Amino acid sequence: MEHRSDAPGPKGRAFSNRRGCGTRTSILAIFCIFSSIFSPVSSVVSENSEVWQVAVVEPELISQVPHDDSAFTQGLEIYSGKFYESTGLYGESSVRIVNMETGQIETQYNLSDDYFAEGLTIWNNSVIQLTWKENIAFIYDTDSLQQIGNFSYQGEGWGICNFDETELWLSDGSGHLKYSNNSTVLFANSLEVLVGGGPSERWNELECIDTNEHILANKWFDDSIYLIQTSNGYVCQKVDFSSIREEFELESSGVLNGIAQDPKTGNYWITGKNWSNYYEVKIDFSNLSANCQINSSSDSPVDCLDCEKENQIGLVYATIVLALIWLTYTSISKRQTEKPPIISKDEQEAGEDV
């Protein structure tokens, strides 16, 4: 059953004075129109008004490997010729080592039912695995997946990656990526991600590539992965995997959620929640700077202080006029509500059936 705060009265009828309601609605409508006309215009346009076209890159499919379709994939890495994969959901979360040729699980560690596992990364010959809302990351031995430590962080954890084991980057589903480049304060810095010049949210799985210059990231409920520049947060290219998904995946397959670069070949492997395969693809990210051409920009803020003053004066006058109309209406309609006539029960029921 749908629960609504604005549900009508008995038998689907709302009790109200129709004439009064209509008049009040008209006055409020006029007020809204005046407000929209005379509302103050922002006096300063954002300095960051650069706009660009996001180039779409088509992946070249190289090979496929079977994937455990019961795995609610949260993160994917490649280390020593093996897949390292994090799976989520309360009561089903795990970290596992998977054979890259057969898709068979070789080693697996299951988390307590109290934890919802998220992304993972390889750091100093260990595995770091985030949790969603538990504010804790677990550290595992890369060979045995034995838990060897943990650390705390603020906020939600979605995806994680690192550059040369010196910088850790984290996503939390917002429009920013957090990062830290020292061992004392975790994720103290933040970078806003801009797609085509505008903000964008739901950043999820991360893969750090190209020595501190770019991060590949997917967005929750999106069949593309995006190339983020770490210098400014700009996204100038994205890779569309919708054709691969439509051709090879099932209706029951979930969202794309796994990105890993093979250090031996330079190719990328992608998968998703409850997907039936891992996909090896080749992606051409050549001429990166050429594909991020700015279409327009505003180097200096635009001031409109006089416009704002005029709009504010107009709004004040409109408010005074409408207030007088409201007071006049209230004094006239007051008689209608002071002593409502007493009607019989039969008349009330007849009124409800109208």
C-alpha positions as CSV (number, residue, x, y, z in Angstrom):
1,M,0.0,0.0,0.0
2,E,1.2,3.5,-0.9
3,H,1.4,5.8,2.2
4,R,0.9,9.4,1.4
5,S,1.0,12.5,3.7
6,D,-1.5,14.2,1.4
7,A,-4.1,11.4,1.3
8,P,-7.7,12.7,1.0
9,G,-10.5,12.4,3.5
10,P,-13.1,9.6,3.8
11,K,-14.3,8.0,0.6
12,G,-11.5,9.8,-1.3
13,R,-12.8,13.3,-0.7
14,A,-10.9,16.1,1.0
15,F,-13.0,18.4,3.2
16,S,-12.5,22.1,2.3
17,N,-14.3,25.3,1.4
18,R,-14.0,25.2,-2.3
19,R,-14.4,28.9,-2.9
20,G,-11.9,29.8,-0.2
21,C,-9.5,27.2,-1.4
22,G,-9.7,28.4,-4.9
23,T,-9.1,32.0,-3.9
24,R,-6.2,31.2,-1.7
25,T,-4.7,29.1,-4.5
26,S,-5.0,31.9,-7.0
27,I,-3.3,34.3,-4.6
28,L,-0.5,31.9,-3.9
29,A,-0.1,31.3,-7.7
30,I,0.2,35.1,-8.3
31,F,2.7,35.4,-5.5
32,C,4.8,32.6,-7.0
33,I,4.8,34.3,-10.4
34,F,5.9,37.6,-8.9
35,S,8.6,35.8,-6.9
36,S,10.0,34.0,-10.0
37,I,10.0,37.3,-12.0
38,F,11.6,39.4,-9.3
39,S,13.7,36.8,-7.5
40,P,17.3,38.0,-7.1
41,V,19.7,36.9,-9.7
42,S,23.0,35.5,-8.5
43,S,25.4,38.3,-8.5
44,V,28.4,36.2,-9.5
45,V,28.6,33.5,-12.1
46,S,30.9,30.7,-11.2
47,E,34.5,31.2,-12.3
48,N,34.6,27.5,-13.5
49,S,32.2,27.8,-16.5
50,E,34.3,25.8,-18.9
51,V,32.3,23.4,-21.1
52,W,33.5,20.5,-23.2
53,Q,32.2,17.5,-25.1
54,V,32.9,14.1,-23.5
55,A,34.4,11.8,-26.2
56,V,32.9,8.3,-26.3
57,V,35.4,5.5,-26.8
58,E,34.3,2.0,-28.0
59,P,36.1,-0.9,-26.3
60,E,37.6,-3.7,-28.4
61,L,36.6,-7.1,-26.9
62,I,39.5,-9.5,-26.6
63,S,38.3,-12.5,-24.5
64,Q,35.9,-13.7,-21.9
65,V,36.2,-15.7,-18.7
66,P,33.3,-17.2,-16.8
67,H,32.3,-15.2,-13.7
68,D,30.4,-16.4,-10.6
69,D,26.9,-15.0,-11.3
70,S,26.0,-15.2,-7.6
71,A,28.8,-12.7,-6.8
72,F,27.6,-9.2,-6.0
73,T,30.8,-7.6,-7.3
74,Q,32.0,-4.5,-5.5
75,G,35.6,-4.2,-6.7
76,L,38.2,-5.9,-8.9
77,E,42.0,-6.0,-9.1
78,I,44.7,-8.0,-10.8
79,Y,47.8,-9.0,-8.9
80,S,50.4,-11.7,-9.6
81,G,48.3,-13.1,-12.5
82,K,45.1,-13.5,-10.4
83,F,41.8,-11.7,-10.0
84,Y,41.2,-10.2,-6.6
85,E,37.5,-9.5,-6.1
86,S,35.3,-8.0,-3.4
87,T,31.7,-9.0,-3.1
88,G,29.0,-7.3,-1.0
89,L,25.7,-7.6,0.7
90,Y,25.1,-8.2,4.4
91,G,25.6,-11.9,5.1
92,E,27.3,-12.5,1.7
93,S,30.3,-10.2,1.7
94,S,33.7,-11.8,0.8
95,V,37.1,-11.2,-0.6
96,R,38.4,-13.8,-3.1
97,I,41.2,-14.8,-5.4
98,V,40.0,-16.0,-8.8
99,N,41.9,-17.9,-11.6
100,M,42.1,-15.6,-14.6
101,E,41.9,-18.4,-17.1
102,T,39.0,-20.5,-15.7
103,G,37.1,-18.1,-13.4
104,Q,37.4,-20.6,-10.5
105,I,37.6,-19.3,-7.0
106,E,41.0,-20.4,-5.5
107,T,40.8,-18.7,-2.1
108,Q,38.0,-16.9,-0.3
109,Y,37.5,-15.1,3.1
110,N,34.0,-14.4,4.2
111,L,33.2,-11.3,6.3
112,S,31.0,-11.3,9.4
113,D,27.3,-10.7,8.6
114,D,27.6,-7.2,10.2
115,Y,29.7,-5.9,7.3
116,F,28.7,-4.9,3.7
117,A,32.0,-5.1,1.7
118,E,32.8,-2.6,-1.0
119,G,35.8,-1.8,-3.2
120,L,39.3,-3.1,-2.8
121,T,42.9,-2.3,-3.9
122,I,46.4,-3.9,-3.5
123,W,48.6,-1.8,-1.2
124,N,52.2,-2.8,-0.1
125,N,51.6,-6.5,-0.9
126,S,48.4,-6.5,1.0
127,V,44.7,-6.2,0.1
128,I,42.6,-3.3,1.4
129,Q,38.9,-3.8,1.4
130,L,36.3,-1.1,2.2
131,T,33.0,-1.4,3.9
132,W,29.9,0.5,3.0
133,K,28.6,2.2,6.2
134,E,30.8,0.6,8.9
135,N,33.6,3.1,8.6
136,I,36.3,0.4,8.6
137,A,38.7,-1.0,6.0
138,F,40.1,-4.5,6.4
139,I,43.7,-5.5,5.4
140,Y,44.5,-9.0,4.2
141,D,47.6,-11.0,3.3
142,T,47.7,-11.3,-0.5
143,D,48.5,-15.0,-0.5
144,S,46.2,-16.5,2.2
145,L,43.7,-13.7,2.5
146,Q,44.2,-13.9,6.3
147,Q,43.1,-10.7,7.9
148,I,46.1,-8.9,9.3
149,G,44.8,-5.5,10.2
150,N,42.3,-2.7,9.7
151,F,41.9,1.1,9.8
152,S,39.0,3.6,10.2
153,Y,37.8,6.3,8.0
154,Q,34.9,8.8,7.9
155,G,31.9,8.5,5.7
156,E,30.8,5.8,3.4
157,G,33.2,3.6,1.4
158,W,32.4,2.7,-2.2
159,G,35.5,2.4,-4.3
160,I,39.3,2.6,-3.7
161,C,42.5,2.6,-5.7
162,N,46.1,3.8,-5.3
163,F,49.0,5.3,-7.3
164,D,52.3,3.5,-6.8
165,E,51.3,2.8,-3.2
166,T,51.8,6.4,-2.3
167,E,48.3,7.9,-2.8
168,L,45.0,6.3,-1.8
169,W,41.8,7.5,-3.6
170,L,38.3,6.8,-2.3
171,S,34.8,7.3,-3.6
172,D,31.7,7.5,-1.4
173,G,28.9,7.9,-3.9
174,S,29.1,11.7,-4.0
175,G,30.4,14.0,-6.6
176,H,33.8,14.2,-5.1
177,L,36.8,11.8,-4.7
178,K,38.8,11.8,-1.5
179,Y,42.5,11.2,-1.5
180,S,45.5,11.1,0.9
181,N,49.2,11.3,0.1
182,N,50.6,10.8,3.5
183,S,50.2,8.2,6.2
184,T,48.9,10.4,9.0
185,V,45.6,11.8,7.8
186,L,43.5,9.6,5.6
187,F,41.4,11.1,2.8
188,A,41.8,14.6,4.0
189,N,41.8,16.0,0.4
190,S,38.9,16.2,-2.0
191,L,38.5,16.6,-5.8
192,E,35.2,17.5,-7.5
193,V,34.5,15.5,-10.6
194,L,33.1,17.4,-13.6
195,V,31.6,15.7,-16.6
196,G,31.4,18.1,-19.6
197,G,31.7,21.0,-17.3
198,G,29.0,20.1,-14.8
199,P,29.0,18.2,-11.5
200,S,28.2,14.5,-11.4
201,E,27.5,12.0,-8.6
202,R,27.4,8.3,-7.8
203,W,31.1,7.6,-8.4
204,N,31.7,4.0,-7.5
205,E,34.5,1.6,-8.6
206,L,37.9,3.1,-9.1
207,E,41.0,2.1,-11.0
208,C,44.1,4.3,-10.8
209,I,46.2,4.3,-14.0
210,D,48.9,6.3,-15.8
211,T,51.1,7.2,-12.8
212,N,49.0,9.8,-10.9
213,E,47.3,11.3,-13.9
214,H,44.1,9.5,-14.5
215,I,41.5,7.4,-12.7
216,L,39.0,5.1,-14.4
217,A,35.7,5.1,-12.6
218,N,32.2,3.8,-13.1
219,K,29.0,5.4,-11.9
220,W,26.3,3.4,-10.1
221,F,23.6,2.3,-12.6
222,D,25.7,3.3,-15.6
223,D,27.1,1.0,-18.3
224,S,30.1,3.3,-19.0
225,I,33.4,3.9,-17.3
226,Y,34.8,7.5,-17.2
227,L,38.4,8.7,-17.4
228,I,39.0,11.3,-14.7
229,Q,41.9,13.7,-14.7
230,T,43.4,13.9,-11.2
231,S,44.8,17.4,-11.9
232,N,41.4,19.1,-12.2
233,G,38.7,16.4,-11.9
234,Y,37.7,16.8,-15.6
235,V,36.1,13.9,-17.4
236,C,36.8,14.2,-21.1
237,Q,36.4,10.5,-22.2
238,K,34.1,7.7,-21.4
239,V,34.0,4.1,-22.5
240,D,30.5,2.7,-23.4
241,F,30.0,-1.0,-22.5
242,S,26.3,-1.2,-23.2
243,S,26.9,-3.2,-26.4
244,I,28.9,-5.8,-24.6
245,R,26.3,-6.0,-21.9
246,E,23.4,-6.3,-24.3
247,E,25.1,-9.0,-26.4
248,F,26.5,-11.3,-23.7
249,E,24.8,-10.6,-20.3
250,L,21.4,-11.7,-19.0
251,E,18.4,-9.7,-17.9
252,S,19.2,-10.9,-14.4
253,S,22.7,-9.3,-14.5
254,G,23.2,-6.3,-12.3
255,V,25.1,-3.1,-12.8
256,L,28.6,-2.8,-14.1
257,N,30.9,-2.8,-11.1
258,G,34.5,-4.0,-11.6
259,I,37.5,-2.4,-13.4
260,A,41.0,-3.8,-13.4
261,Q,44.0,-3.2,-15.6
262,D,46.3,-6.1,-16.4
263,P,49.9,-4.8,-15.8
264,K,51.3,-7.4,-18.2
265,T,49.2,-6.6,-21.3
266,G,47.9,-3.1,-20.5
267,N,44.4,-4.4,-21.3
268,Y,41.4,-3.9,-19.0
269,W,39.1,-6.4,-17.4
270,I,35.5,-5.4,-16.5
271,T,32.6,-7.2,-14.9
272,G,29.6,-6.4,-12.8
273,K,27.2,-7.4,-10.0
274,N,25.9,-11.0,-10.8
275,W,27.5,-10.9,-14.3
276,S,28.1,-14.2,-16.1
277,N,31.6,-13.2,-17.4
278,Y,34.7,-11.2,-17.0
279,Y,35.5,-9.3,-20.2
280,E,39.0,-8.4,-21.4
281,V,39.0,-5.3,-23.5
282,K,41.4,-3.0,-25.2
283,I,40.8,0.7,-24.8
284,D,42.5,3.4,-26.9
285,F,43.1,6.4,-24.7
286,S,45.5,8.1,-27.1
287,N,45.5,11.9,-27.7
288,L,44.0,12.5,-24.2
289,S,44.6,16.3,-24.4
290,A,43.1,16.6,-27.8
291,N,39.9,14.9,-26.6
292,C,39.4,17.5,-23.9
293,Q,38.9,20.7,-25.9
294,I,37.1,23.4,-24.1
295,N,34.2,24.7,-26.1
296,S,33.6,27.9,-24.0
297,S,34.8,29.5,-20.9
298,S,34.4,32.6,-18.7
299,D,37.7,33.8,-17.3
300,S,36.2,36.4,-15.0
301,P,33.0,36.6,-12.9
302,V,30.0,38.5,-14.2
303,D,28.6,41.1,-11.9
304,C,25.0,42.2,-11.9
305,L,24.6,44.2,-8.7
306,D,22.2,46.8,-10.2
307,C,20.0,44.0,-11.6
308,E,19.8,42.4,-8.2
309,K,18.8,45.6,-6.5
310,E,16.0,46.3,-9.0
311,N,14.7,42.8,-8.6
312,Q,14.7,43.0,-4.8
313,I,12.8,46.3,-4.9
314,G,10.2,44.8,-7.3
315,L,9.8,41.8,-5.0
316,V,9.2,44.0,-2.0
317,Y,6.4,46.0,-3.8
318,A,4.8,42.8,-5.1
319,T,4.8,41.3,-1.5
320,I,3.1,44.5,-0.1
321,V,0.4,44.4,-2.7
322,L,-0.3,40.7,-2.3
323,A,-0.3,41.1,1.5
324,L,-3.1,43.8,1.2
325,I,-5.1,41.5,-1.0
326,W,-4.7,38.6,1.4
327,L,-5.8,40.7,4.4
328,T,-8.9,42.0,2.5
329,Y,-9.9,38.5,1.6
330,T,-9.4,37.2,5.1
331,S,-11.7,39.8,6.6
332,I,-14.4,39.0,4.0
333,S,-14.2,35.2,4.4
334,K,-14.0,35.3,8.2
335,R,-17.8,35.3,8.5
336,Q,-17.9,32.0,6.7
337,T,-16.0,30.2,9.4
338,E,-17.1,31.9,12.6
339,K,-20.3,29.9,13.2
340,P,-20.8,27.2,10.6
341,P,-24.4,26.0,10.4
342,I,-25.4,22.8,12.2
343,I,-26.6,20.1,9.8
344,S,-28.1,16.7,10.5
345,K,-26.3,13.4,10.3
346,D,-28.4,12.5,7.2
347,E,-27.3,15.7,5.5
348,Q,-23.7,15.0,6.3
349,E,-23.9,11.5,4.8
350,A,-25.6,12.9,1.7
351,G,-22.8,15.5,1.4
352,E,-20.2,12.8,1.5
353,D,-21.9,10.9,-1.4
354,V,-21.8,13.9,-3.7
